Amino acid sequence: MEGPLPHLLLLVLIFLLHAWRGCCHPQCLDYKPPFEPRQPLVFCKEYSKFGCCDLEKDGEISVRFYKIMENFDHSGYVTCGKYMRSILCQECSPYAAHLYDAEDANTPMRMLPGLCGDYCSEYWHQCRYTLSLLLEDLGSPQQFANLTATIEEDRRRFCDFLVLKDNQYCYPNVVTNAELNANLGFVREDPKGCLELCLQEVANGLRNPVAMIHADDGTHRFFVAEQLGYVWVYLANGSRIDRPFLNLTRAVLTSPWAGDERGFLCIALHPRFTTVRKAYVYYSVSVKKEERIRISEFTLLIHDDNQLDHSSERTILEVVEPASNHNGGQLLFGHDGYLYIFIGDGGRAGDPFGKFGNSQNKSALLGKVLRVDVEDNDNGAPYSIPSDNPFLWEKDARPEVYAYGVRNMWRCSIDRGDPATGRGRGRMFCGDVGQNKYEEVDLIVKGGNYGWRAKEGFSCYDRKLCQNSSLDDILPIFAYPHKLGKSVTGGYIYRGCQMPNLNGLYIFGDFMSGRLMSLKENVTTGEWQYNEICMGTDQTCRFPKLINSYYKYIISFAEDEAGELYFLATGVPSATARAGVIYKIVDPSRRAPPGKCNIKPSPVKIKGKLIHFHPKEEFVINKKPTTTPVPTTTRKTTTTTRTPSRRKPIIIIKPPMPTRKTIRKTPPTTTTPTARKTLQTTRKTTLQTTRKTTRKTPPPPTTTIKATTTIKTTSATTIKPTTTVPTTVQMATTPDTTTPTGYRTTVMTAAMSRIAQSPIVTTPPTRRHGRPLQTPPCTTSQSLTSLQPCPSTTSLTLTSARYLEHPGAFTTPRLPYWNQKPTASDYKPQRPPINTTLLKSQEEKLWLGEKQEIAGEGNQVFKRPRGRGRGRGYKRGRGLRVGSVRLVSADGLSDRGRVEIFIRGEWGTVCDDLFSNKAGTVVCRQLGFTTALAVMKRAALGEADRSVRILLDDVECEGGERSLLECKRSRVGKHNCSHGEDVGVICG
């Protein structure tokens, strides 16, 4: 029994390690891969080589940091500055999306990056009250006010809000993990060295798409040819023009049977297409029952830039085909301006024509690369011979021949050259389909002999010819055996802008095996290194619009006007099957810096209609766990893009806090005699504070705060400390006679300066360590012209200058270095608060006919707003409609709380998995609000008691449903979560 146990443990550890490594991937908050900024960052310098910020974003973070640090003296700057900088700079981290829970564009992201537990505890002990400063410019001003006011006092709640459960990817562990950062920014490889790339579906429904080209005219159109004889125009936005660019279906020779090599095989546009307006096509044709290859020239219609004049066809060249296979089929213009034509050896097996075969016979056009000049041919011969063609003066050789000894070259390309150095520009790469053993990739040079039929790949095929010393053949740069594939499809060297890691990589494939492959040149040795390309995992390709699967039969590769690479494949290799798809090749490991690859397509005049593109493949980011949809709901697959909203400063309004019997000394400040006397009176009064709480109704409390504003409160109702009452605050301002110090002082001062504009609701004392704070709440009423007294057993007088230092202000002592300056704001609440707090004991029946329930410590159930605020899911009386919702909160606010839903006669919670802002809006509309301002995950707004069931999970809404039950979701009661994932919403 002892023998196999260590091996089993090892296997388990390996499996867990593999699962851990695949759980996350570098991604920015815009859901795109990280990048290397064009200029080094100045503030978040650690991310200058690779991250998610350019210099502009780095500057924005710097401004935000220094604005926050204006609230600190030197000691506070030294203590808290490092935390502020580190937290703010995580927007630049290459793992920013994971730190902010933003890897899925359909779910809400965190407000701040996820911290590690130890780091969070350290941050809480040193600078806990800076949380509201980090949040003050997020969302609506009141959105997180009471949230920060309560969690800053409780380390557990504070870190529940900030800590990321994934200990490997939280900050700062994600920065210090050597394995995570070892190959960061490079193309990801699986354990076998296979390069992991992803795809984007560009076009579908095509019938054996054999070629895709561009006009190089600034429009960024691309033209796609089908084997059947159609050529279609696609615009830069992906839509297709309904009229074909060319229709040769009546002339093209092909058949529906799979594998037929005949048909429309290629198209090439003149290098100066905008002025010359000519196109050249390569297709199979039958003339008097004789199969031929025809290369023709067409002219663009005068009045339509997206259609050729079918009557303008002019035959450039025709070559008789002795067999129906090995038709070649490539046309392209080189950088020298000449037209290159690639023709197969004539078919059958082993090139049996003549003594040495067609390919080695220079007097035949079959098995050759031809080069002709089609310039200025309107009034003369269809083409002329370039003066430097290699065999122009050789006896019996055809002058068109540029290279020979090729078998059946399928798909060739011209290297654009390195974008920076131009190295490699003009090189011509071709895939040459083999016979029985090998497929090869060749680099075409003038006058070259590529060995067929003497050689196949690097090996001899015809031994007599192979041993001929005059062969002088050029070996391929790469050849692979038929165990990897049996029909090579030549590709392109990547020279685009969007994926810098792929620069210089030759990407090609195999039609039969469906294998994607790559070659990378060693500049020093001239050798080419092979790497297979495989599809990235779901996690690797978890970016918007990306997929990680494709149809097997790779027909062709293509390059768009910007240099990005594509390949054309089909699931059914028949000229009549609409199974063809065009895929864009995407490297998810690194992208170009923002702004570097921007293109502005030139306008295109359209005649006819546009057919908009709709992808058929499911995006990786939309792949969901198996759920049971509601039969009446039709789910649409969409990609949601967050639109950043205008941010306003958040005002943190603290509730009246219980006073302490011990007074912490405050540093001396310059005050007027009146202010100094007031402060002494305050301290004396504070020592006389009574903190007893009884079941009897105590005298109404009075709280007087002398700051820039004097507030007097009045209360007529006494309730238990865990229950909140509505508080209406009105105030009149008086001149401040002291110099404000302390970060909280400014928050209160700024808040009081705004209260006169509209009523606000302040939060009550909160529980601490499981016990309620014992300061009784007080309903406050104040006017701009008069102040109403509020009798109380507690009198609290504070000066604005020493609000933080006053012993009765907070339940925990403040660090001495907070020094926030008052700031002005013109904030006006968009919606007046609604009094929805329970006014009676827990035994009182709710308006809905349901008893008040305590779901967890300090949680309260709120009444629904009457009148216009009533949702459609409620009835008067004792009955509740199935699907009714409520927000359960400990903070006494009606517009936020944990979401609970009524199903099967009981209230239960909803898990935050897949729960988006659209689902939150459904909840808020049921409760009479307009929308959901934020969706709070990980029980940020309260965790239900174990006695409360979890009723819904994996909820996905479109936003228009009447209740969560109409959304796509799991079955009622079926879930894979805990109450630690109870979802909450903030409505507005």
N, C-alpha and C positions, 0 to 999 in steps of 0.2 A: 504493500500500500504506500510505502514511502517513496518508491521509485518514480511513479508517474506524476506525483503531486507537484514537484517543482516545475515540471514541464507544463502542466496545466496552468499553474500560476503565471508562468512566463507568457503563455499564449494569451491569457486574459490581460496581462499588462500590455502586451503588444497591441491587442485589439483596442484597449482603452486609449493608448497613446495615439493610435491611428484615428480613433473617433475624435479625440481632443484636437488633433492637428487639423481636422477637417471641419471644426465647428464654426470657425470664424474666418474672415478674410479681410484684407485691407480695403477700405471703402470710405469715401468722404460723405459729408452731410448732404451733398447734392446727388447722392446715390451713384456716383461715378468713381472710377479708380483714382488712387492718388497720383501725384506727378512731381516732377522736379521743377521748382519755380524758375522762371527765366532769369530772375535776379535774386541774390541771396536775401533772406529775411533779416530784418534788423531787430525785431523784438523777440519773436519766437525762433531764435537762431537754431535751436536743435532740430528744426524741421526744414532747414534750408536745402538739404540734399534730396529729401523725399517726404512728401506730406500732402496736405490738403489746402494750403494757403499760398496765394501769390503775394507779392509785395503790397498790393492794395489792401487785401484782407488783413495782412499782418499789421498794417498801419491802423486799421479800424480797431483791432484788438488792443493795440497800444493806447489809443485814445481812450478806450473804455477803461483800461487799467488805471491810467493816471487820473481819470475822473473819479474813480472809486477811491483811489489813494489820497485824494484831497481831503477825505474825511478823517485822516489819521495824523497824529503827531509823529515825531521821529521814531519814538519807541514802537508805536503801532505799525509804522511803515516797515520797520525791520522785522517785527514779529509776523505780521500778516501778509506782507508784500509777496513773499515766496509762495504762499498758498493761492493768493489771488492770481498771480501770474501763471502758475502751473495749471490751475483750473481753466482759466480763460484760453490758454494756449492749446488745450486739447481739441479745439476746433481744427487745429492744424495737424493733429496726429493722423498718421495713415490709417489708424484704427478708429477714427472719429465716429463713423457710423455705428460701430459696435458699442463704443463708450456712451453714445447718446441713444441707443436702441433705435437707430434709424436705418437699419439694414433692409427693412420692409417699408416701402413707400406707402403702403396701405394702412399702416398702424402709426399711432402717435409716438413721437420721440420724446426722450427725456428733456427736461429743461436745463439740466446741468450734466456734465459727464459723470459716468459711474466710477466711484472711488473704491479702493480696497478698504477692508474693515479697519485695519490698523491705522492707515493713513487718515481715515475719516475720524476715528477716535482722537487722534492727535490734533486734527483740524478743529474738532469740537472743543477740546480743552483749551486751545490757544485762541481761536478766532471765531467762535460759534456765531456771534451776532453779525458777522459779515454776510450771512446767507441772504438776507433781504437785499443787501446792496447788489449781490450778483443777480438777483431776480427782478430788481426794480424796473428794468427796461424790457421785461418780457410780458406779453399779453396785456390785458386790461389792468388799470391801476389797482383795482380792488381784488384782482383774481387770486393772488396768493397771500394777501395780507394776513388773514387769520391762520393760514397754514404755517407760515414762518414764525408767527408770534407764538405758536404752541410748540412746534418741534424744536425750536432753538433752546428751549428749556429742558428738553428730555433727550439725552444722548441716544437712547435706543431709537426713538422716533426720528431723531435727526439723521442717524446713520441708516435707518430703514429707507429714508427718503433718498439718500445719496449713494449708498453702497450698491455696487454691481455684483450680483451673486456669482458670476463667473470669475473666480479668483485669478485665473490666468490672464484675462483680458481687461481687468480693471486697472485704473491708474493708481500707483505708478508701476505695477507689476508688468504691464504690457510694454513699458519702455525698457525695463531691465531684463526681460526674458531673452536670453541669448539665442535660443533656437527660433523664436518667432522673428527675430530681427536679422538672422544670419543671411538669408537670401531675399530680404525685403526689397521689392521693386523689380525683381527679375522674373522672367517667365517661369511660372510654376511647373515643376516636374513631378511626376509620380515616382514611386520607388524604383521603377524600371527605366527611368530617364525619359519617359514620354512627355512631350511638351503639352501642357493643358491649356487649350484655347477654347473659346466659346464662339457662338454664331448669332447672327441677327437675320431673321427672315426678311427678304427684300421684295420678292415677287413669288407668285405661286400660280398653279393652274395652267402651266405651260406644257406644250407637247414636245418633249425631247428638246429642251433649249440647248442649242449647239454652240452659240457664240453670243458674247455681250461686248459691245464696244462703246466708245464715246466720241464726240465730235471735236473735242479740244477747242471749243469756241466760247467758253465761259458760261454756257447755259447749264452745264452739269447734267445734261440729258444722258441717258444711255439707251442703246438700241439693242434689242434682244431678238435673235433669229431662232426660229423653230425649224426642226428638220423637215417639216411638212412643206415649208416654203413661205411662211409669214415672217415679217420683221416688224416688231412693235417698238414704239417710242415711249419711254418712261421718263417722267419729269423728275426734278431733284427732290420733290416732296413725296415721291413714290407712286403717284397716280399715273395711269396709263391712258394714252389717247386712244379712243375707240376705233379710229381709222388706222389701218396698217400702214407703216412706212413703205412696205413693199409686199406684194402678194404674187408669188410665182408658183402657187400650188398647182396650176394647170400644166406648167412646164416641167416641174421637178419630178424626177424619177425616184420613187421610194415605195415602201409597202408597209402595212401595219405589223408585220411579224417582227418579234423582238430580235434585236441584234443586227438588223439590216443597216449596212454601212453607207448605203446610197441616200441621197437626198440633198437638201439645201445644207451646205456644210460650213460656210463662212461668209463674212461680209467685212469690208474695210472701207473707211471713208478717206477721201483725199486729205493729206496733211493740212492743206489750206482750204478746208471744206467751206468756210464762210464765203470765200471768193470764187473758188473753182466749182463748188457745188456738185461734185461727182462722187459716186459710190461704186465699189467693185464687189462682185459677188462670185462665189464658187459653188457650183451645184452639179448634180448628176442629171443627165438628160438622155433620152432615147431618140436617136435619129435613124430612121429606116431600120428599126430593130437592132441598131448598134448602140451599145452603151458608151457614153462619152462623159468626159469632164469638161465643163464649160466655165470659162471665166469671162464675165460680161461687165460692161460699164453702163451705169445709169446716171441720168442727170436729174437734179432736184427740180420740182415744179417751181415755176416763177412766182406763183401766188401763195405757195404753201411750203414753209420750211420743214414740215414734218411729213412730207410725202414725196416719193420719187415719181418721176414721169415714166410710167410703164411703157409708153411708146418710144422712149428714148434708148432702149436697150441696144447696145453695140457689142458684138462678140469680140473679145480681145484674143482669146486662145481657146482651142478645143483639142483635147487629147483623147484618143480612143482607148477605152478600158477593156483589156482582154478578159477580165473576170469582174464579178460584182463586188469583190472586197478589195481592201488596200487602196482606197481611193484618195488617201492623203486628206487634204481639206483645209489648208491654212493659207490665208492671205494676210499680209501686213506690210506696212510701209516702214522702212528703216529710217534712221536719222539722216541718211544720205538722200532721202527723198524718193528712192526707187521702190518699186513694188516687188515684194518677194512672194513667190508661189511655191508651195510645198506639195509635191505629188508623190503618191505611193508607187510601189514597184509593179503594179498591174494585177496583183492578186494571186490566188492559189497558194501553194505552199512551197517555200524554198526558192522563190524567184526562178522558175524553170525555163525562162525565155532566153533562148540563144546560148552561146557557149559559156558566157560568164554571167548571164542574167541581165535584166534591164538596168539594175542599179549600177553595175560596173561598166556599162556601155554608154559612153558619153554622147553617142549619136542618137540616143533615145531620150525622150523627156521624162519617161517614167523612172521613179526611184531617184528623183533629183530635187535640188533646191534651185529655183530659177530666179533670175533678177532681170527686170525689164524697166524701161523708162516710159511712163505714160503721160509725160508732160507735153503740152502743145501738140496733141494728136488729133485735133478737131478736123483738120483738112488733109491729113495724110494717113500713113499706116497707123493701126491701132496702138502700136508700141514701137520703140526703138531699142537698140542694144547699148547699154552703158559702155563707154570707151575703155573702162578698166575691168570689164568682165574677164575672168581668168583664162577662159578657153576660147576667147574671141578669134585668135589666130591659129588655133590648133586644127589640123586637118581632120575632117570627118566629125569633129565635135560640134554639138549645137551651141551657138554663141550665147543662148539664154542661160546656160548652165553656170551656176555659181558654186555649187558643191554637189557631190554625188556619193554613191554608196549608202544611201538611206533606204530603209525598208518601208515604213509607213508612219511618217512623222505626224503625230496628232497633238497639236497645240504647242505653239511656239510664242515667244515673247521677246521684246527688246527691253534691256535694262535701262532705266532712266538715269542711273548713276547716283552715287551718294549725295544726299541733299547739301551736305557741307563741302565736300571735297570734289565731287563730280566723278570719283573713282568708279570704274565699271560702266560708265555711260556708253551705250551703243552695243553692248554685248548681246548676242542672240542665243537664247536657250531653247532647246526643243526636246520633247519626249518622243522617242522612237520605239514603236511597239515591236516586241520581239517575236520569235518563232515558237520554240519549244521550251526554252530554259530561262532566258533572261530578258528583262526590260531595261532600257537605258536612257540616260539623260545626256545630251550632247551640247557642246558649246560650238556653234557654227562659225566657221571662218572661211574666208574666200579661198576657193580652190581645194577645199578639204575633201578627203576621201574617208568616209565613215565606216568602211569595212564590209558592209553587207554585200554579197552573201557569204563572203569569206569568213566573216566573224559575226558572232551574236553576243553582244556585250563584250566582255574581255576574253571569251573563249572562242575556239575555232568552230565554225559550222561546216564549211566546205574545206576539208583538210588540204586539198591540193591547192586551192586558191590561197588558203591561209599561209601556206609555206612559201608562196611566191615572194621573192625578195623585193619585187617592184611594187608591192601592194602599198607600202608607205601610208598606212591608214592612221587616222586620229582616233585615239581611244576615248571612250565616254568619260565624263567626269564622275559618273556614278552608274552602277548597274545593280539590279537586285534579282534574286531568283524567283521562280514562280510560286514558291511557297508563301511569298509576301503579296503577290498579285500577278495577273496575267495580261494586263493591258494598261500600260502607262498613259496617264493624261498629263501632259506638260503644263507647267504653271508659270509663276512670275517671281521675280525678286521684289520683295516688299521695299518700296521707297516712299510710302505715304507719310503723313504727318501725325495722325492720331495715335499711333502705337509705336513709339520710338524703340521699344525693345525688339521689334521685328525687323528693324532696318538691316538690309543685307541678307535676309533669310530667303532662300528660294523655296517656295511652297508649291508642291505638286501632289498628285494622287494617282490612284489606280481605279480604272473603271470597273473591273471585275470584283476585286476584293473590297472596294470602298475604303481603302486605307488612305489616310492623309499623311504626307511625309514632308520632310524639310531637309535642306542642305545648307551648310554654313561654311563659307570659304575661310581657310586659314591664310591670311594675307602673306605671312612669312614663307610658308611652304608651298602654297598654291593648292593644297589638298582640300577636299570638301568633306566635312563631317556630317554624318547622317543622324537625324533624330526623327523618330516617329512623332506624329501629332495625334493626340487623343482629346476627346471632349472632356472638359473640366467637370468636376462634380457639381451637384446642385449648389453647394455652398460657394464654390469657386465662381460659378456663373450667376450668382444671385445679384444681378444688376438689372435695371429696367430694360425691357425688350430683348433680353438675351435668352437663347435656348442652348441646349447641349446635346442635340441629336440631329441627324440628317439622313436623307435617303441614300441608299447604298451606291447607286450607279453614278459615279462622278464623270460627267460628260466633258466639262470644260472649266477653265479658270478665266478670270477677267480682272480688269483694272479700271477703276473709274477715273474721272478727270483729275481728281485730287490725289490719285496714287493709292487709294485703299483697295484691298484685294477681296475678291469674291470667287465662289465656285458655283457651278450649275450642276444639279443632280436630279435624278428622277427615281421614283420607286418602281416604275414599269418602263423598261427601255423600248418603248414602241412609239413610232412617229405620230400615232393617233391618240395616245393616252395622256390625259391632262394631269399628269402626276409630277411634272417638273417644278422645281423650286430653285430660287437663287438665294444663296446665303452669303452674307458678309462675314469675313473672318475678323474676330475681335480678340484682342489680348486683354484680359481683365486685370493684369498685374500692374500695369502702368499706363497712363495716358499722357498726352501732351499738355503743357500748361494752358490754362484758360486763355482764350484769345489768340493763341498761336495759329490754330487751324481754322479760323473762321472763314467761311466762304459766302459770297453773295452772288447767287446764280443770276445771270443776265435774264431778262424777261423773254418769254417765248410766246409768240402769237399762236393761238390755238384755233383750229377749225374743227368743229366736231365737239364731242363730249369727252369728259374726263371720267375714267373709271377709277375710283379710289381704292387704294390697297387695304386689304384686311388680312392680317396674318392668321394662319390656321393653327400653327403650332402654339402650344401653351407656354407662356413665358416661365422660366424657372422661378422667378420671384413670385409668380401667382400659384405655384404648386402648393396645394393645401393638404392637410390631413384629411382622411376620409371622414365625411360628415353625412348626415341624413338631411337632405333639403326638404323644406315644406313643399308639398305637391303643387300648391297654387303659386309658387314663386318661381320665376324664370331668372336664372343667374346669368349675368353678363360679365365676361372677363374684361376688366379694365385695369389701367395703370394710373394710379392716382399720383399727381405731382403736387407737392405742397407749395402753396403760394405764400411767401412771407408776408405777414400782416404788419401794419404800422404799429410800432411798439410805443407805449407810453410808460412813464415811470410809475412804479407800484408804490402805494402809500401803505406803510405798515402801521396799523393802529393797534396799540397794545391795550388790553383790558385793564381796569383797575386791579392792582396786585396787592396781596396782603403785606402789611408792614412787619418789620422785624423789631425785636426789643434791643438789639445791638446796633449801634450806628458806626459805620465805617467812616473814617476820616476822609475828608475831601481836600484836595490841594487848594491852596489859597488862590483866589481870583479877585480881580478888581471889580467891586460892586459899589453901588451908591449906598448911602446910609439907610435909605428906605428898604432897599433890597436886602441889605445885611440883616436888618431887624426882622424882616419877613422870614428869612432863612432860619434865624435863631428861634423864632416862634414856631416854625414848622418842626424843627427838631424836638422842641419841648413838647409839642402836641403829639408827635409820633410816639414818644415814650409812654404816652397815656392811652395808646390804642388798645381797645378791647378786642380780642380775637375769639371770643367764645361764640359757639353756634348752638342754638337750642331749637327744639321742635316748635316752641311757641313763637308767635310772630313778634320779632323784636321791633323796636322803634325804627321808623324809616331811616336808613343811613344817609349821611351827608358826606360828600366828597368835594373838597375844594382844591383846585389845582391853580396855583398862581404861577403863570408863565407869561408868555406873550398874550395869553387869553385866560380869562377866569371862567371856569365851568362850575355851575351849581346844579345838582341833580335832585330829583324828587322821585320817590318810589312809594307806591301804594300797595304793593304785593310782595310778600316774602315767600320764596320757594326754596326747595332743597338746593344745596350748592351745585349739584350736577345738572340742574335744570336751568335753562336760560330764559330771560325775558326780553321782550323788545325794548330797545333803547333808542330814543330819538334825541339827537344832540343838536342844539342850536347855540350859537355863541356870539359874543361881541368882543372885539379885540381891543387891547390896550397897549400902549407903547412898552416895549421891552427895555428894561433898564440895566440888563446884564449882558455880558458877552457869552453866548451859548457855547458850551463845550460838550463833547460826548456825542457818539454816533446816534444813539436813540433820541437824544434831545432834538436833533434836527428833524428826524422823522416825525416826531410829534408836532414840532413847530410848523413844518410844512403841511402836515395834515390839518392842523387847526386853522391855518390860513385859507384852507379850501372848504371847510365845513359850512361856512356861511352860504356857499353856493347851493348846497343841496344837503338833505338829511343823510346820515350814515348810520350804520349798525355796528356797534362795538361788541367784541366778544367778551364772554364772562370769564371769571377765573377758571383755570383748567386744573385737571387732576395732576398730581405729581406723586410718583412712587405709589400709585394705587390709592391715594387719599385725596379727597377733594380739597381745593383751596378754600379757606374758611372766610373769605371776604364776601359778604352778601352783596349781590348785584343791586343796581339801582336804576330805575327808569328815569332817564334824564330828559328834561325839556328845557330848551333855552331859546331865546329870541335875540334878534339883532338889536332890539331896543331895550329889552328888559331881561333880567335873570330871575329864574324861579328858584327859591331855596329848596334844598334837598336835605331834610333832617337825617341824621345818621349817628350811630354810636361811634363812628370812625371819622375823624377829620384829618384829611391829608392835604398839606399845603406844600407845593413844590415850586421852586423857581426854575425858569427855563435854563438857567446856567448850570444847574446842578441836578437835573432830572435823573441822569444816570447814576450819580453818586448817592442819591438819597436812599437810605436803607429800606424804605418801604416801597420802592419802585418796582423791584423784581424779587423773585424768590431766591435767586443766586447772585452772589456779588459779581460786579463787573470788573474787568481788567482796567487798569488806570489810564490806558493810553488811547481810548477811543476819543476822537475829536472831530466831529462832523460839522461842517459849516452849513448854515441854513441855505436851502435852495428854493427858488420860486417856481411855481408851476401854475398852469391855467387849466388844470384838469377839471372836467365837468362830467359827473357820472351820466351814462347814457340811459340808465333805467333806475327809477326810484326803488328803494328796497320795499319788499312786501313783508308785513308782519305775519309770519307763519309759525311762530314759536308757541309751544304748548303753554297754557297759562294755568293749568290745573295739575292735580296729582296724576301719578301713573295709572290710577284706576279709572280715570275719566275716559269715556268713550270718545273715539275720534269722530270727525265729521263723516268719515267713510263707514262708520259702524264697526270699526276694528279696534281692539284694545291696543294701547301703547305697548310696544315690545322693546325690551332692552337687549339688543343683539350683541353687545359687547360693552366693555367698561366705558361708561360715560356717554354711550350713544343714545340719541333721542330720535323719535319718529315725529315727523313734522306734518302739520295739516297742509292740505293742498290749498293754493290760493283760490278764492272764490271769484265769481264773475268771469271776466275774460280769461283769467288764468286757468280755468278748468279745462283739462284735457278731455279727449273723446273717449278714453278708456274707462271712465268712472260713471257710476250711477249714484244717485242720492239714496240714502237709507243704509240698510245693513249689508246689502249684497255688493260684492266686488266683481267686476268683469275680469275674466281670465286675461292675463297680459298686462294688468295694471302695474305701474311702477311707482317707486318712491325713492327719495334720497335720504339716507340715514347718516347723521353726522353728530359729532360730539361738540361742535363749535357753535351751534345755535343759528345756523344760516340755512335759508331755504333754497338757495341756488346751487348748493354743492353738497356732495356726500356720496356714500357708498350706494351703488345701484342695487336695489332689490326688486324682484318681480313676483307677482302673485299668480301662482299656478296650482291647480288641484287643491285649492283650499288652504294653501300655506304660502308664506313669504320666504323667498330664498335669494341667494346671491348669484352674481354673474361673473364668470372668470374673464380675465383681461386678454386671453389669447385671441388674436385676430380682431379684437374689439377696436374699431377705428372711430374717427370723429363723426363719420356718417351714422354709426350706431349710437354714438352719444347724442347726436342731433335728434334721432328718433325718440330717445328717452326724454330729452328736454322739451320737445314739442308736446309730448304727452302731458307734461307738467305745466304747460302754458308758456314756456319760454320760446324764444326764437331759434336759438342754435346752441351748440355746445362749444364753449370757449376752449375747453381742454378736457382730455381724457386722462385720468390719473391711474397709473398702473401700480402693481405690487402693493395693493391695499394702502396707498398713500393717504386716502381719506377715511381710513378706518377698516379694521379687520373684524369680521363677524365672529360671534361665539360658535363653538363647535356644535352647539345644538341647532344652529341654522344650517339648512341644507344648501348645497350648491346645485342650482337648478339648470343653468345654461352654461355652455362652453362653446368656443369656436364660432362666435356670433359675427356674421358678415352682413352688413346692410348696404343698400344703395342710397339710403337717405330719405326715401319717400314712403317707407312703410309706416303703418299706423301703430305697430308695436314690434317688439323684438321677436315675437313669435312668428311674424311674417318674414323675417330675415332668414338667410341660410345659416344653419346652426346644427349643433349636435342634438341628439334626442334629449328630451327633458330628463334631467337627473343623471345623464351620462357625461362624465368629464374626466380629465386627467390632470387636475390642478388641486390646490389647497386654498384655504382662506387667505393665505399670504398673497394670493393673486386676485383678490376681490377687486373688481374695477370700480372706479368712482368717476363722476363727471362734475364739471363746473359749467353751469348753464348761464346764459345771458341773452 
